[in-house]
Amino acid sequence: MPFVLLAPVVILALTLTTPFAYRFVWARTVTRSGPFFGITLSVGLIIAIVAIFWFLAVLNGVGISQPSAATAAASARFESVMRFRFGIATVLAVLAQYLVCRFTQGFLGR
C-alpha cells in the first residue's frame, strides 16, 4: 500500500509550496518576503501535520495479517475511504495555507 506512505509526503509538499506559489506565481505583492515566509511556513507545517494525522487516523486499529478472499470487497472499500480522505485533507490543507498567506500579507502590509 504505497499510497498510504506517499500521501503524507504529498500533503506536506503541497502545503509548504503554497506560500511560494502565493508569492511568486499569483499576482500578489508581498512587501516583506522574509517574515512572510517565516510565518507562513511555520503555520503551514502545523497545518500539514494536522492534515496528515487526520488522514492517517483511519488506520488506527488496523492490523497486518494475511488477507483472505472474503476481504477483497472490504479492501476495495478501505482503499476508497483512504483516497477520499486524502483528497479532503489535501484540499483543506492547501486552502487553510492560502488563507494564512492572505492574512499574513494583509498583516505585514500595514
C-alpha positions in Angstrom: 0.0 0.0 0.0 2.5 2.7 -1.2 -0.4 5.2 -1.4 -0.5 5.4 2.4 3.2 6.1 2.5 3.3 8.7 -0.2 0.2 10.6 0.7 1.6 12.3 3.8 4.6 13.5 1.7 2.3 14.9 -0.9 0.2 16.7 1.7 3.3 18.2 3.2 4.8 19.2 -0.1 1.6 20.9 -1.4 1.1 22.7 1.9 4.6 24.0 2.1 4.8 25.1 -1.6 1.6 27.2 -1.3 3.4 30.2 0.2 6.0 30.2 -2.7 3.2 29.9 -5.3 1.4 32.7 -3.5 4.4 34.9 -3.5 5.9 34.2 -7.0 3.1 32.9 -9.2 -0.1 34.6 -8.3 -0.3 38.3 -8.9 0.2 39.3 -5.3 2.7 41.8 -3.9 4.2 40.8 -0.6 6.2 43.7 0.9 8.4 41.8 3.3 9.3 38.3 2.0 11.4 37.2 4.9 8.8 37.5 7.7 6.1 36.3 5.2 7.9 33.0 4.5 8.8 32.6 8.2 5.2 32.9 9.4 3.5 31.1 6.6 5.9 28.1 6.5 5.8 27.7 10.3 2.0 27.8 10.3 1.9 25.6 7.2 4.0 22.9 8.9 1.4 22.8 11.7 -1.5 22.7 9.2 0.2 19.8 7.3 0.8 17.9 10.5 -2.8 18.2 11.5 -4.0 17.1 8.0 -1.6 14.1 7.9 -2.8 13.0 11.4 -6.4 13.3 10.3 -5.6 11.3 7.1 -3.8 8.6 9.0 -6.4 8.4 11.8 -8.4 5.9 9.9 -5.5 3.4 10.2 -6.0 3.2 14.0 -6.6 -0.3 15.0 -5.8 -1.8 11.6 -3.6 -4.9 12.0 -1.4 -6.6 9.5 -2.4 -10.1 8.7 -2.8 -12.4 5.7 -5.9 -11.3 3.7 -8.5 -13.8 2.8 -10.5 -14.0 -0.4 -13.6 -12.7 1.5 -11.8 -9.4 2.4 -11.4 -8.2 -1.2 -14.5 -6.1 -1.1 -13.5 -4.6 2.3 -10.1 -3.9 1.0 -11.5 -2.0 -2.0 -13.8 0.0 0.3 -10.9 0.8 2.6 -8.8 2.0 -0.4 -11.7 4.2 -1.5 -12.0 5.7 2.0 -8.3 6.4 2.0 -8.4 8.1 -1.4 -11.4 10.2 -0.2 -9.6 11.2 3.0 -6.5 12.1 1.0 -8.5 14.4 -1.3 -10.2 16.1 1.6 -7.0 16.5 3.6 -5.1 17.9 0.7 -7.7 20.4 -0.4 -8.4 21.6 3.2 -4.7 21.9 4.0 -3.9 24.0 0.8 -7.0 26.1 1.4 -6.0 26.8 5.0 -2.5 27.6 3.9 -3.8 30.0 1.3 -5.9 31.8 3.9 -2.9 32.0 6.2 -0.9 33.6 3.3 -3.7 36.0 2.6 -4.0 37.0 6.3 -0.2 37.3 6.6 0.1 39.5 3.5 -2.6 41.8 4.9 -1.0 41.9 8.3 2.5 42.6 7.0 1.3 45.2 4.6 0.2 47.6 7.3 
